[in-house]
């Protein structure tokens, strides 16, 4: 009595559902791109709800601290330039050449490079939101001393 083989393995079915979920998620991300103010207001509201949870639960300070470190890391990447001009200026200083001081472009062939962020605003917001979604789930778990 041989059982008929299924058309799809369980792994393939789960993989198909996961890719479908990520396509839907990416669609909503793409639709939210022009609404910068509403996106940040929603992020701030979720963050305030999390802080209220921490204050009223009177605990989970380490979880809050880890979220703060992660958000600070994202914020610093948001503020830093993608290409650091000081690295190109310091190349001549290693050999003792001090004539390589920073100057403004004076020739026509020298090009002005605009400020490009290491982490763009949309990615900053998009990476902040999953952290705000996962951290409250961590605070819903039982504490070690309550068990």
C-alpha positions, 0 to 999 in steps of 0.5 A: 500500500503505497501512499500517493506522494503530495504535489508539494513538500511541506517545506515548499508550501511554507516557502511559498507562503513566506514569499507571499507574505514578504511580497505583501509586506513589500507592497505596503512598504512601497505604498508608505514611501511618500507619507513620511510624516504619517510614517514617523507619527506611527513609529512615535506612537508605537514607541510611546506605547512601549514606553508606557508599558515599561513604566507601568510594568516597572521592569524590563529596563534591560530590554528598553536599554537594548532597544535604545542602543539599537536605535542610537546605532541606527540614528548615528548611521543616519547622521553619518555620510556614506563617503567620509571625506576625512579618510581621503584627506588623511592619506597624505598625512601618513607619509608626513605630507601636510600639504594635503589640507582640505580645500574647496573645489577651485578647478572646473574639473573638481566636482562638488559631492553632495551629502549622502547619508549612510542610512537613508531616511526610509530605511531608518524608519523601516528598520526601526519599526520591526524593533518596535514590533518585536520588543513589546513581545519580549516584555510579554514573556514571564520574568524569571523571578515570577515563575 
